[in-house]
Amino acid sequence: MTLQEMSHTYHSQHAALRQRIRELTAAGVGEDTHGRIRIRRLEEMAKENRDLAALLEHYYERGYLKNERYTL
């Protein structure tokens, strides 16, 4: 599996996490402290998946250093 192919997996995971966040929000899970913490953690995971997907997509491009958190 190449890094480009791996980026598709991260994109899929990001989409699944965003869908789950929407479901939980619609169900009113975020109304209590535990629910807000759960949703916040899912949002953090979704952001990391999105960032890593972008990094892996552009890994072989010369000069691509767009993410401060993950450097090459």
All heavy atoms as a GROMACS GRO file, in nm:
protein
  603
    1MET      N    1   0.085  -0.118   0.000
    1MET     CA    2   0.000   0.000   0.000
    1MET      C    3   0.089   0.124   0.000
    1MET      O    4   0.181   0.136   0.081
    1MET     CB    5  -0.089  -0.001   0.125
    1MET     CG    6  -0.173   0.124   0.142
    1MET     SD    7  -0.279   0.124   0.286
    1MET     CE    8  -0.421   0.042   0.218
    2THR      N    9   0.061   0.214  -0.090
    2THR     CA   10   0.137   0.338  -0.098
    2THR      C   11   0.079   0.440  -0.001
    2THR      O   12  -0.033   0.425   0.048
    2THR     CB   13   0.135   0.396  -0.240
    2THR    OG1   14   0.001   0.437  -0.269
    2THR    CG2   15   0.184   0.296  -0.343
    3LEU      N   16   0.154   0.546   0.022
    3LEU     CA   17   0.103   0.653   0.109
    3LEU      C   18  -0.018   0.720   0.048
    3LEU      O   19  -0.111   0.760   0.119
    3LEU     CB   20   0.214   0.754   0.137
    3LEU     CG   21   0.331   0.701   0.219
    3LEU    CD1   22   0.437   0.810   0.234
    3LEU    CD2   23   0.286   0.652   0.354
    4GLN      N   24  -0.020   0.732  -0.084
    4GLN     CA   25  -0.136   0.790  -0.154
    4GLN      C   26  -0.260   0.705  -0.127
    4GLN      O   27  -0.368   0.757  -0.098
    4GLN     CB   28  -0.108   0.798  -0.304
    4GLN     CG   29  -0.223   0.852  -0.386
    4GLN     CD   30  -0.246   1.000  -0.365
    4GLN    OE1   31  -0.151   1.072  -0.342
    4GLN    NE2   32  -0.368   1.043  -0.371
    5GLU      N   33  -0.245   0.574  -0.136
    5GLU     CA   34  -0.358   0.484  -0.109
    5GLU      C   35  -0.399   0.492   0.038
    5GLU      O   36  -0.517   0.486   0.070
    5GLU     CB   37  -0.320   0.341  -0.146
    5GLU     CG   38  -0.300   0.319  -0.294
    5GLU     CD   39  -0.234   0.186  -0.326
    5GLU    OE1   40  -0.173   0.123  -0.236
    5GLU    OE2   41  -0.244   0.146  -0.443
    6MET      N   42  -0.301   0.505   0.125
    6MET     CA   43  -0.330   0.515   0.268
    6MET      C   44  -0.409   0.642   0.299
    6MET      O   45  -0.493   0.643   0.388
    6MET     CB   46  -0.200   0.512   0.348
    6MET     CG   47  -0.219   0.489   0.496
    6MET     SD   48  -0.063   0.489   0.587
    6MET     CE   49   0.017   0.347   0.516
    7SER      N   50  -0.385   0.748   0.223
    7SER     CA   51  -0.458   0.872   0.246
    7SER      C   52  -0.608   0.854   0.223
    7SER      O   53  -0.689   0.917   0.290
    7SER     CB   54  -0.403   0.984   0.157
    7SER     OG   55  -0.443   0.967   0.022
    8HIS      N   56  -0.644   0.764   0.132
    8HIS     CA   57  -0.787   0.737   0.109
    8HIS      C   58  -0.852   0.677   0.233
    8HIS      O   59  -0.967   0.707   0.264
    8HIS     CB   60  -0.806   0.644  -0.010
    8HIS     CG   61  -0.754   0.700  -0.139
    8HIS    ND1   62  -0.803   0.816  -0.195
    8HIS    CD2   63  -0.657   0.657  -0.222
    8HIS    CE1   64  -0.739   0.841  -0.307
    8HIS    NE2   65  -0.648   0.746  -0.325
    9THR      N   66  -0.777   0.593   0.304
    9THR     CA   67  -0.828   0.535   0.428
    9THR      C   68  -0.852   0.644   0.532
    9THR      O   69  -0.956   0.644   0.600
    9THR     CB   70  -0.727   0.431   0.483
    9THR    OG1   71  -0.702   0.334   0.383
    9THR    CG2   72  -0.780   0.366   0.609
   10TYR      N   73  -0.760   0.738   0.543
   10TYR     CA   74  -0.777   0.848   0.638
   10TYR      C   75  -0.895   0.936   0.599
   10TYR      O   76  -0.969   0.984   0.685
   10TYR     CB   77  -0.649   0.930   0.650
   10TYR     CG   78  -0.545   0.867   0.740
   10TYR    CD1   79  -0.438   0.796   0.686
   10TYR    CD2   80  -0.556   0.876   0.878
   10TYR    CE1   81  -0.344   0.738   0.768
   10TYR    CE2   82  -0.461   0.817   0.960
   10TYR     CZ   83  -0.356   0.748   0.905
   10TYR     OH   84  -0.262   0.690   0.986
   11HIS      N   85  -0.914   0.959   0.469
   11HIS     CA   86  -1.031   1.036   0.424
   11HIS      C   87  -1.160   0.965   0.463
   11HIS      O   88  -1.256   1.028   0.508
   11HIS     CB   89  -1.027   1.057   0.273
   11HIS     CG   90  -0.942   1.171   0.229
   11HIS    ND1   91  -0.966   1.302   0.265
   11HIS    CD2   92  -0.832   1.174   0.150
   11HIS    CE1   93  -0.875   1.379   0.210
   11HIS    NE2   94  -0.792   1.304   0.141
   12SER      N   95  -1.164   0.834   0.444
   12SER     CA   96  -1.283   0.756   0.479
   12SER      C   97  -1.311   0.763   0.629
   12SER      O   98  -1.427   0.777   0.670
   12SER     CB   99  -1.266   0.610   0.437
   12SER     OG  100  -1.251   0.600   0.298
   13GLN      N  101  -1.207   0.750   0.708
   13GLN     CA  102  -1.224   0.757   0.853
   13GLN      C  103  -1.272   0.895   0.896
   13GLN      O  104  -1.354   0.908   0.986
   13GLN     CB  105  -1.093   0.722   0.924
   13GLN     CG  106  -1.056   0.576   0.914
   13GLN     CD  107  -1.163   0.487   0.974
   13GLN    OE1  108  -1.212   0.513   1.084
   13GLN    NE2  109  -1.201   0.384   0.903
   14HIS      N  110  -1.220   0.999   0.832
   14HIS     CA  111  -1.264   1.135   0.862
   14HIS      C  112  -1.413   1.149   0.835
   14HIS      O  113  -1.488   1.202   0.917
   14HIS     CB  114  -1.184   1.236   0.780
   14HIS     CG  115  -1.233   1.376   0.796
   14HIS    ND1  116  -1.312   1.436   0.702
   14HIS    CD2  117  -1.218   1.466   0.895
   14HIS    CE1  118  -1.343   1.558   0.742
   14HIS    NE2  119  -1.286   1.579   0.860
   15ALA      N  120  -1.457   1.098   0.720
   15ALA     CA  121  -1.598   1.107   0.684
   15ALA      C  122  -1.685   1.030   0.783
   15ALA      O  123  -1.792   1.076   0.824
   15ALA     CB  124  -1.620   1.055   0.543
   16ALA      N  125  -1.640   0.912   0.825
   16ALA     CA  126  -1.716   0.832   0.921
   16ALA      C  127  -1.725   0.903   1.056
   16ALA      O  128  -1.832   0.903   1.121
   16ALA     CB  129  -1.651   0.694   0.938
   17LEU      N  130  -1.617   0.963   1.100
   17LEU     CA  131  -1.619   1.036   1.226
   17LEU      C  132  -1.710   1.158   1.220
   17LEU      O  133  -1.786   1.185   1.313
   17LEU     CB  134  -1.477   1.078   1.265
   17LEU     CG  135  -1.386   0.965   1.313
   17LEU    CD1  136  -1.241   1.010   1.313
   17LEU    CD2  137  -1.428   0.916   1.450
   18ARG      N  138  -1.706   1.232   1.109
   18ARG     CA  139  -1.794   1.349   1.094
   18ARG      C  140  -1.940   1.305   1.094
   18ARG      O  141  -2.025   1.370   1.153
   18ARG     CB  142  -1.762   1.424   0.964
   18ARG     CG  143  -1.627   1.491   0.960
   18ARG     CD  144  -1.598   1.587   1.072
   18ARG     NE  145  -1.703   1.685   1.091
   18ARG     CZ  146  -1.715   1.763   1.198
   18ARG    NH1  147  -1.627   1.754   1.297
   18ARG    NH2  148  -1.812   1.848   1.210
   19GLN      N  149  -1.970   1.192   1.030
   19GLN     CA  150  -2.106   1.140   1.029
   19GLN      C  151  -2.151   1.105   1.171
   19GLN      O  152  -2.263   1.136   1.212
   19GLN     CB  153  -2.117   1.018   0.938
   19GLN     CG  154  -2.254   0.954   0.935
   19GLN     CD  155  -2.362   1.047   0.884
   19GLN    OE1  156  -2.337   1.132   0.800
   19GLN    NE2  157  -2.482   1.033   0.936
   20ARG      N  158  -2.064   1.041   1.246
   20ARG     CA  159  -2.098   1.003   1.384
   20ARG      C  160  -2.120   1.127   1.471
   20ARG      O  161  -2.211   1.130   1.554
   20ARG     CB  162  -1.988   0.915   1.443
   20ARG     CG  163  -2.020   0.863   1.580
   20ARG     CD  164  -2.141   0.772   1.575
   20ARG     NE  165  -2.171   0.724   1.709
   20ARG     CZ  166  -2.293   0.698   1.753
   20ARG    NH1  167  -2.397   0.711   1.674
   20ARG    NH2  168  -2.312   0.657   1.875
   21ILE      N  169  -2.040   1.229   1.451
   21ILE     CA  170  -2.058   1.355   1.526
   21ILE      C  171  -2.194   1.415   1.494
   21ILE      O  172  -2.266   1.459   1.584
   21ILE     CB  173  -1.944   1.454   1.493
   21ILE    CG1  174  -1.812   1.403   1.552
   21ILE    CG2  175  -1.976   1.594   1.545
   21ILE    CD1  176  -1.689   1.474   1.498
   22ARG      N  177  -2.233   1.414   1.366
   22ARG     CA  178  -2.365   1.466   1.328
   22ARG      C  179  -2.477   1.385   1.392
   22ARG      O  180  -2.575   1.441   1.441
   22ARG     CB  181  -2.381   1.466   1.176
   22ARG     CG  182  -2.309   1.579   1.106
   22ARG     CD  183  -2.347   1.590   0.960
   22ARG     NE  184  -2.302   1.478   0.879
   22ARG     CZ  185  -2.180   1.467   0.828
   22ARG    NH1  186  -2.090   1.562   0.848
   22ARG    NH2  187  -2.148   1.362   0.755
   23GLU      N  188  -2.461   1.253   1.395
   23GLU     CA  189  -2.563   1.167   1.457
   23GLU      C  190  -2.577   1.196   1.607
   23GLU      O  191  -2.688   1.206   1.658
   23GLU     CB  192  -2.527   1.020   1.436
   23GLU     CG  193  -2.539   0.973   1.293
   23GLU     CD  194  -2.480   0.835   1.273
   23GLU    OE1  195  -2.427   0.775   1.370
   23GLU    OE2  196  -2.484   0.786   1.158
   24LEU      N  197  -2.465   1.207   1.675
   24LEU     CA  198  -2.468   1.233   1.818
   24LEU      C  199  -2.527   1.370   1.849
   24LEU      O  200  -2.604   1.386   1.943
   24LEU     CB  201  -2.328   1.221   1.878
   24LEU     CG  202  -2.269   1.080   1.881
   24LEU    CD1  203  -2.123   1.085   1.926
   24LEU    CD2  204  -2.349   0.988   1.970
   25THR      N  205  -2.491   1.468   1.768
   25THR     CA  206  -2.543   1.602   1.787
   25THR      C  207  -2.694   1.605   1.765
   25THR      O  208  -2.768   1.665   1.843
   25THR     CB  209  -2.473   1.701   1.692
   25THR    OG1  210  -2.331   1.696   1.718
   25THR    CG2  211  -2.521   1.843   1.715
   26ALA      N  212  -2.741   1.537   1.662
   26ALA     CA  213  -2.884   1.532   1.633
   26ALA      C  214  -2.961   1.459   1.743
   26ALA      O  215  -3.077   1.493   1.772
   26ALA     CB  216  -2.908   1.463   1.499
   27ALA      N  217  -2.896   1.362   1.806
   27ALA     CA  218  -2.960   1.286   1.913
   27ALA      C  219  -2.956   1.360   2.047
   27ALA      O  220  -3.012   1.313   2.146
   27ALA     CB  221  -2.894   1.149   1.928
   28GLY      N  222  -2.889   1.474   2.050
   28GLY     CA  223  -2.883   1.553   2.173
   28GLY      C  224  -2.782   1.504   2.274
   28GLY      O  225  -2.790   1.538   2.392
   29VAL      N  226  -2.686   1.425   2.228
   29VAL     CA  227  -2.586   1.369   2.320
   29VAL      C  228  -2.498   1.478   2.380
   29VAL      O  229  -2.454   1.467   2.494
   29VAL     CB  230  -2.501   1.262   2.247
   29VAL    CG1  231  -2.384   1.218   2.332
   29VAL    CG2  232  -2.588   1.144   2.209
   30GLY      N  233  -2.476   1.586   2.307
   30GLY     CA  234  -2.386   1.691   2.354
   30GLY      C  235  -2.446   1.784   2.457
   30GLY      O  236  -2.386   1.886   2.490
   31GLU      N  237  -2.561   1.751   2.509
   31GLU     CA  238  -2.626   1.840   2.606
   31GLU      C  239  -2.571   1.827   2.748
   31GLU      O  240  -2.589   1.917   2.829
   31GLU     CB  241  -2.776   1.815   2.604
   31GLU     CG  242  -2.839   1.854   2.472
   31GLU     CD  243  -2.986   1.818   2.464
   31GLU    OE1  244  -3.042   1.770   2.565
   31GLU    OE2  245  -3.045   1.840   2.358
   32ASP      N  246  -2.505   1.717   2.777
   32ASP     CA  247  -2.444   1.704   2.910
   32ASP      C  248  -2.292   1.706   2.896
   32ASP      O  249  -2.237   1.703   2.786
   32ASP     CB  250  -2.490   1.575   2.978
   32ASP     CG  251  -2.447   1.449   2.905
   32ASP    OD1  252  -2.400   1.460   2.790
   32ASP    OD2  253  -2.459   1.340   2.963
   33THR      N  254  -2.224   1.714   3.007
   33THR     CA  255  -2.078   1.726   3.007
   33THR      C  256  -2.011   1.605   2.941
   33THR      O  257  -1.922   1.621   2.859
   33THR     CB  258  -2.025   1.741   3.151
   33THR    OG1  259  -2.089   1.853   3.210
   33THR    CG2  260  -1.875   1.761   3.153
   34HIS      N  261  -2.056   1.486   2.976
   34HIS     CA  262  -1.997   1.364   2.919
   34HIS      C  263  -2.015   1.362   2.767
   34HIS      O  264  -1.923   1.329   2.693
   34HIS     CB  265  -2.061   1.241   2.982
   34HIS     CG  266  -2.012   1.112   2.925
   34HIS    ND1  267  -1.885   1.066   2.948
   34HIS    CD2  268  -2.072   1.022   2.843
   34HIS    CE1  269  -1.870   0.951   2.884
   34HIS    NE2  270  -1.982   0.923   2.819
   35GLY      N  271  -2.132   1.401   2.720
   35GLY     CA  272  -2.158   1.404   2.577
   35GLY      C  273  -2.074   1.505   2.504
   35GLY      O  274  -2.024   1.480   2.393
   36ARG      N  275  -2.055   1.623   2.564
   36ARG     CA  276  -1.971   1.726   2.502
   36ARG      C  277  -1.826   1.679   2.492
   36ARG      O  278  -1.760   1.703   2.391
   36ARG     CB  279  -1.979   1.857   2.581
   36ARG     CG  280  -2.105   1.936   2.554
   36ARG     CD  281  -2.099   2.074   2.612
   36ARG     NE  282  -2.089   2.076   2.758
   36ARG     CZ  283  -2.190   2.072   2.842
   36ARG    NH1  284  -2.313   2.066   2.796
   36ARG    NH2  285  -2.171   2.074   2.972
   37ILE      N  286  -1.779   1.613   2.596
   37ILE     CA  287  -1.642   1.561   2.595
   37ILE      C  288  -1.628   1.455   2.485
   37ILE      O  289  -1.531   1.454   2.410
   37ILE     CB  290  -1.603   1.502   2.732
   37ILE    CG1  291  -1.591   1.615   2.834
   37ILE    CG2  292  -1.474   1.422   2.723
   37ILE    CD1  293  -1.577   1.567   2.977
   38ARG      N  294  -1.727   1.369   2.473
   38ARG     CA  295  -1.725   1.264   2.371
   38ARG      C  296  -1.720   1.325   2.231
   38ARG      O  297  -1.638   1.284   2.147
   38ARG     CB  298  -1.848   1.176   2.387
   38ARG     CG  299  -1.856   1.062   2.292
   38ARG     CD  300  -1.977   0.978   2.321
   38ARG     NE  301  -1.990   0.871   2.226
   38ARG     CZ  302  -2.094   0.793   2.216
   38ARG    NH1  303  -2.196   0.808   2.299
   38ARG    NH2  304  -2.100   0.698   2.126
   39ILE      N  305  -1.804   1.423   2.206
   39ILE     CA  306  -1.808   1.487   2.076
   39ILE      C  307  -1.678   1.562   2.048
   39ILE      O  308  -1.624   1.557   1.937
   39ILE     CB  309  -1.931   1.579   2.064
   39ILE    CG1  310  -2.057   1.492   2.056
   39ILE    CG2  311  -1.920   1.671   1.943
   39ILE    CD1  312  -2.186   1.570   2.061
   40ARG      N  313  -1.625   1.628   2.148
   40ARG     CA  314  -1.498   1.702   2.131
   40ARG      C  315  -1.385   1.606   2.093
   40ARG      O  316  -1.304   1.636   2.006
   40ARG     CB  317  -1.463   1.776   2.259
   40ARG     CG  318  -1.347   1.873   2.238
   40ARG     CD  319  -1.314   1.958   2.360
   40ARG     NE  320  -1.428   1.999   2.436
   40ARG     CZ  321  -1.447   1.971   2.567
   40ARG    NH1  322  -1.356   1.904   2.635
   40ARG    NH2  323  -1.554   2.013   2.631
   41ARG      N  324  -1.380   1.491   2.157
   41ARG     CA  325  -1.275   1.393   2.123
   41ARG      C  326  -1.292   1.340   1.981
   41ARG      O  327  -1.194   1.320   1.909
   41ARG     CB  328  -1.276   1.279   2.224
   41ARG     CG  329  -1.221   1.322   2.357
   41ARG     CD  330  -1.211   1.209   2.454
   41ARG     NE  331  -1.160   1.257   2.581
   41ARG     CZ  332  -1.177   1.195   2.696
   41ARG    NH1  333  -1.245   1.082   2.700
   41ARG    NH2  334  -1.127   1.245   2.806
   42LEU      N  335  -1.416   1.316   1.941
   42LEU     CA  336  -1.440   1.271   1.805
   42LEU      C  337  -1.400   1.378   1.704
   42LEU      O  338  -1.345   1.347   1.598
   42LEU     CB  339  -1.587   1.234   1.786
   42LEU     CG  340  -1.634   1.105   1.852
   42LEU    CD1  341  -1.785   1.091   1.841
   42LEU    CD2  342  -1.564   0.985   1.794
   43GLU      N  343  -1.425   1.505   1.738
   43GLU     CA  344  -1.384   1.615   1.649
   43GLU      C  345  -1.232   1.622   1.637
   43GLU      O  346  -1.179   1.647   1.529
   43GLU     CB  347  -1.440   1.748   1.700
   43GLU     CG  348  -1.589   1.761   1.679
   43GLU     CD  349  -1.649   1.881   1.747
   43GLU    OE1  350  -1.585   1.938   1.840
   43GLU    OE2  351  -1.762   1.918   1.710
   44GLU      N  352  -1.162   1.599   1.748
   44GLU     CA  353  -1.015   1.598   1.744
   44GLU      C  354  -0.965   1.484   1.656
   44GLU      O  355  -0.872   1.503   1.576
   44GLU     CB  356  -0.958   1.583   1.885
   44GLU     CG  357  -0.978   1.705   1.973
   44GLU     CD  358  -0.942   1.679   2.119
   44GLU    OE1  359  -0.886   1.571   2.149
   44GLU    OE2  360  -0.970   1.766   2.201
   45MET      N  361  -1.027   1.367   1.670
   45MET     CA  362  -0.988   1.252   1.588
   45MET      C  363  -1.015   1.280   1.440
   45MET      O  364  -0.932   1.246   1.354
   45MET     CB  365  -1.063   1.128   1.633
   45MET     CG  366  -1.019   1.077   1.768
   45MET     SD  367  -1.126   0.949   1.836
   45MET     CE  368  -1.129   0.828   1.708
   46ALA      N  369  -1.128   1.342   1.409
   46ALA     CA  370  -1.161   1.374   1.271
   46ALA      C  371  -1.060   1.471   1.213
   46ALA      O  372  -1.016   1.455   1.098
   46ALA     CB  373  -1.303   1.432   1.263
   47LYS      N  374  -1.021   1.571   1.291
   47LYS     CA  375  -0.922   1.670   1.243
   47LYS      C  376  -0.787   1.602   1.216
   47LYS      O  377  -0.724   1.628   1.114
   47LYS     CB  378  -0.905   1.782   1.345
   47LYS     CG  379  -0.807   1.889   1.300
   47LYS     CD  380  -0.786   1.993   1.407
   47LYS     CE  381  -0.691   2.102   1.366
   47LYS     NZ  382  -0.567   2.061   1.303
   48GLU      N  383  -0.746   1.514   1.305
   48GLU     CA  384  -0.619   1.445   1.286
   48GLU      C  385  -0.624   1.358   1.160
   48GLU      O  386  -0.527   1.354   1.083
   48GLU     CB  387  -0.585   1.360   1.407
   48GLU     CG  388  -0.542   1.442   1.526
   48GLU     CD  389  -0.513   1.357   1.649
   48GLU    OE1  390  -0.522   1.232   1.641
   48GLU    OE2  391  -0.483   1.416   1.753
   49ASN      N  392  -0.736   1.291   1.137
   49ASN     CA  393  -0.751   1.209   1.017
   49ASN      C  394  -0.745   1.294   0.891
   49ASN      O  395  -0.680   1.258   0.794
   49ASN     CB  396  -0.883   1.130   1.021
   49ASN     CG  397  -0.868   0.999   1.092
   49ASN    OD1  398  -0.828   0.901   1.034
   49ASN    ND2  399  -0.898   0.998   1.221
   50ARG      N  400  -0.812   1.409   0.892
   50ARG     CA  401  -0.811   1.499   0.778
   50ARG      C  402  -0.670   1.551   0.751
   50ARG      O  403  -0.623   1.552   0.637
   50ARG     CB  404  -0.906   1.617   0.803
   50ARG     CG  405  -0.919   1.710   0.683
   50ARG     CD  406  -0.991   1.836   0.718
   50ARG     NE  407  -0.909   1.912   0.814
   50ARG     CZ  408  -0.957   1.977   0.919
   50ARG    NH1  409  -1.085   1.977   0.944
   50ARG    NH2  410  -0.876   2.042   1.000
   51ASP      N  411  -0.600   1.592   0.857
   51ASP     CA  412  -0.464   1.644   0.842
   51ASP      C  413  -0.368   1.538   0.790
   51ASP      O  414  -0.286   1.564   0.702
   51ASP     CB  415  -0.412   1.700   0.974
   51ASP     CG  416  -0.484   1.825   1.020
   51ASP    OD1  417  -0.558   1.885   0.938
   51ASP    OD2  418  -0.468   1.862   1.138
   52LEU      N  419  -0.378   1.417   0.844
   52LEU     CA  420  -0.289   1.310   0.799
   52LEU      C  421  -0.320   1.268   0.656
   52LEU      O  422  -0.229   1.236   0.579
   52LEU     CB  423  -0.298   1.190   0.894
   52LEU     CG  424  -0.230   1.212   1.028
   52LEU    CD1  425  -0.264   1.099   1.125
   52LEU    CD2  426  -0.080   1.224   1.011
   53ALA      N  427  -0.447   1.270   0.618
   53ALA     CA  428  -0.484   1.237   0.481
   53ALA      C  429  -0.418   1.336   0.385
   53ALA      O  430  -0.362   1.297   0.282
   53ALA     CB  431  -0.635   1.237   0.464
   54ALA      N  432  -0.426   1.464   0.419
   54ALA     CA  433  -0.366   1.566   0.333
   54ALA      C  434  -0.215   1.549   0.327
   54ALA      O  435  -0.153   1.562   0.220
   54ALA     CB  436  -0.401   1.706   0.384
   55LEU      N  437  -0.153   1.521   0.439
   55LEU     CA  438  -0.009   1.502   0.443
   55LEU      C  439   0.034   1.384   0.356
   55LEU      O  440   0.128   1.394   0.277
   55LEU     CB  441   0.038   1.480   0.587
   55LEU     CG  442   0.186   1.453   0.607
   55LEU    CD1  443   0.265   1.581   0.581
   55LEU    CD2  444   0.212   1.402   0.746
   56LEU      N  445  -0.037   1.272   0.369
   56LEU     CA  446  -0.001   1.154   0.292
   56LEU      C  447  -0.027   1.172   0.143
   56LEU      O  448   0.047   1.121   0.060
   56LEU     CB  449  -0.076   1.031   0.344
   56LEU     CG  450  -0.038   0.988   0.486
   56LEU    CD1  451  -0.124   0.871   0.530
   56LEU    CD2  452   0.109   0.954   0.495
   57GLU      N  453  -0.131   1.247   0.108
   57GLU     CA  454  -0.160   1.274  -0.032
   57GLU      C  455  -0.046   1.349  -0.099
   57GLU      O  456  -0.014   1.325  -0.215
   57GLU     CB  457  -0.286   1.362  -0.044
   57GLU     CG  458  -0.414   1.286  -0.050
   57GLU     CD  459  -0.529   1.382  -0.070
   57GLU    OE1  460  -0.552   1.467   0.017
   57GLU    OE2  461  -0.596   1.369  -0.173
   58HIS      N  462   0.014   1.440  -0.026
   58HIS     CA  463   0.116   1.528  -0.083
   58HIS      C  464   0.257   1.491  -0.038
   58HIS      O  465   0.350   1.570  -0.058
   58HIS     CB  466   0.086   1.673  -0.044
   58HIS     CG  467  -0.049   1.718  -0.088
   58HIS    ND1  468  -0.079   1.745  -0.219
   58HIS    CD2  469  -0.164   1.736  -0.018
   58HIS    CE1  470  -0.206   1.779  -0.228
   58HIS    NE2  471  -0.259   1.775  -0.108
   59TYR      N  472   0.274   1.376   0.021
   59TYR     CA  473   0.402   1.336   0.079
   59TYR      C  474   0.518   1.346  -0.020
   59TYR      O  475   0.627   1.391   0.015
   59TYR     CB  476   0.393   1.194   0.134
   59TYR     CG  477   0.518   1.148   0.204
   59TYR    CD1  478   0.541   1.184   0.336
   59TYR    CD2  479   0.613   1.071   0.138
   59TYR    CE1  480   0.656   1.144   0.401
   59TYR    CE2  481   0.728   1.030   0.202
   59TYR     CZ  482   0.749   1.066   0.333
   59TYR     OH  483   0.863   1.026   0.398
   60TYR      N  484   0.495   1.305  -0.143
   60TYR     CA  485   0.604   1.301  -0.240
   60TYR      C  486   0.619   1.430  -0.319
   60TYR      O  487   0.708   1.441  -0.403
   60TYR     CB  488   0.586   1.183  -0.334
   60TYR     CG  489   0.598   1.051  -0.261
   60TYR    CD1  490   0.487   0.972  -0.239
   60TYR    CD2  491   0.722   1.008  -0.214
   60TYR    CE1  492   0.498   0.851  -0.170
   60TYR    CE2  493   0.734   0.888  -0.145
   60TYR     CZ  494   0.621   0.810  -0.124
   60TYR     OH  495   0.633   0.693  -0.056
   61GLU      N  496   0.533   1.528  -0.294
   61GLU     CA  497   0.545   1.655  -0.365
   61GLU      C  498   0.659   1.736  -0.304
   61GLU      O  499   0.664   1.757  -0.183
   61GLU     CB  500   0.414   1.734  -0.356
   61GLU     CG  501   0.302   1.670  -0.433
   61GLU     CD  502   0.172   1.746  -0.418
   61GLU    OE1  503   0.174   1.863  -0.374
   61GLU    OE2  504   0.068   1.686  -0.447
   62ARG      N  505   0.745   1.782  -0.387
   62ARG     CA  506   0.860   1.858  -0.342
   62ARG      C  507   0.814   1.989  -0.276
   62ARG      O  508   0.734   2.062  -0.331
   62ARG     CB  509   0.950   1.888  -0.461
   62ARG     CG  510   1.081   1.945  -0.423
   62ARG     CD  511   1.169   1.955  -0.548
   62ARG     NE  512   1.306   1.961  -0.505
   62ARG     CZ  513   1.390   1.860  -0.511
   62ARG    NH1  514   1.355   1.747  -0.563
   62ARG    NH2  515   1.514   1.874  -0.468
   63GLY      N  516   0.862   2.016  -0.158
   63GLY     CA  517   0.833   2.142  -0.091
   63GLY      C  518   0.702   2.146  -0.016
   63GLY      O  519   0.663   2.251   0.034
   64TYR      N  520   0.630   2.034  -0.006
   64TYR     CA  521   0.501   2.037   0.065
   64TYR      C  522   0.526   2.027   0.215
   64TYR      O  523   0.563   1.925   0.268
   64TYR     CB  524   0.410   1.923   0.020
   64TYR     CG  525   0.278   1.923   0.093
   64TYR    CD1  526   0.179   2.012   0.058
   64TYR    CD2  527   0.254   1.837   0.199
   64TYR    CE1  528   0.058   2.016   0.123
   64TYR    CE2  529   0.133   1.839   0.266
   64TYR     CZ  530   0.036   1.928   0.228
   64TYR     OH  531  -0.083   1.931   0.294
   65LEU      N  532   0.507   2.136   0.284
   65LEU     CA  533   0.521   2.142   0.430
   65LEU      C  534   0.407   2.228   0.485
   65LEU      O  535   0.429   2.320   0.562
   65LEU     CB  536   0.656   2.201   0.470
   65LEU     CG  537   0.779   2.125   0.427
   65LEU    CD1  538   0.905   2.205   0.457
   65LEU    CD2  539   0.786   1.990   0.496
   66LYS      N  540   0.284   2.201   0.450
   66LYS     CA  541   0.172   2.287   0.483
   66LYS      C  542   0.118   2.266   0.625
   66LYS      O  543   0.043   2.345   0.674
   66LYS     CB  544   0.057   2.263   0.385
   66LYS     CG  545   0.096   2.286   0.242
   66LYS     CD  546   0.072   2.425   0.202
   66LYS     CE  547   0.100   2.434   0.055
   66LYS     NZ  548   0.118   2.552  -0.004
   67ASN      N  549   0.154   2.158   0.690
   67ASN     CA  550   0.098   2.129   0.821
   67ASN      C  551   0.204   2.152   0.928
   67ASN      O  552   0.308   2.087   0.927
   67ASN     CB  553   0.045   1.986   0.826
   67ASN     CG  554  -0.041   1.962   0.946
   67ASN    OD1  555  -0.009   2.004   1.056
   67ASN    ND2  556  -0.153   1.895   0.927
   68GLU      N  557   0.176   2.239   1.021
   68GLU     CA  558   0.273   2.270   1.126
   68GLU      C  559   0.285   2.156   1.227
   68GLU      O  560   0.389   2.137   1.288
   68GLU     CB  561   0.230   2.397   1.199
   68GLU     CG  562   0.230   2.519   1.110
   68GLU     CD  563   0.163   2.637   1.176
   68GLU    OE1  564   0.126   2.628   1.293
   68GLU    OE2  565   0.147   2.738   1.106
   69ARG      N  566   0.177   2.081   1.244
   69ARG     CA  567   0.176   1.974   1.344
   69ARG      C  568   0.256   1.852   1.297
   69ARG      O  569   0.325   1.788   1.376
   69ARG     CB  570   0.031   1.935   1.372
   69ARG     CG  571   0.016   1.842   1.486
   69ARG     CD  572  -0.131   1.821   1.513
   69ARG     NE  573  -0.148   1.770   1.645
   69ARG     CZ  574  -0.264   1.736   1.694
   69ARG    NH1  575  -0.372   1.750   1.620
   69ARG    NH2  576  -0.276   1.690   1.815
   70TYR      N  577   0.240   1.819   1.171
   70TYR     CA  578   0.308   1.703   1.115
   70TYR      C  579   0.406   1.754   1.009
   70TYR      O  580   0.366   1.806   0.907
   70TYR     CB  581   0.209   1.607   1.049
   70TYR     CG  582   0.097   1.566   1.140
   70TYR    CD1  583  -0.030   1.618   1.124
   70TYR    CD2  584   0.118   1.477   1.244
   70TYR    CE1  585  -0.134   1.581   1.207
   70TYR    CE2  586   0.015   1.440   1.328
   70TYR     CZ  587  -0.110   1.492   1.308
   70TYR     OH  588  -0.212   1.456   1.392
   71THR      N  589   0.532   1.737   1.034
   71THR     CA  590   0.633   1.784   0.938
   71THR      C  591   0.700   1.665   0.872
   71THR      O  592   0.705   1.556   0.926
   71THR     CB  593   0.738   1.872   1.007
   71THR    OG1  594   0.801   1.796   1.110
   71THR    CG2  595   0.677   1.997   1.065
   72LEU      N  596   0.754   1.691   0.757
   72LEU     CA  597   0.824   1.586   0.681
   72LEU      C  598   0.974   1.604   0.693
   72LEU      O  599   1.025   1.709   0.705
   72LEU     CB  600   0.784   1.594   0.533
   72LEU     CG  601   0.636   1.585   0.505
   72LEU    CD1  602   0.612   1.602   0.356
   72LEU    CD2  603   0.584   1.451   0.549
   0.00000   0.00000   0.00000
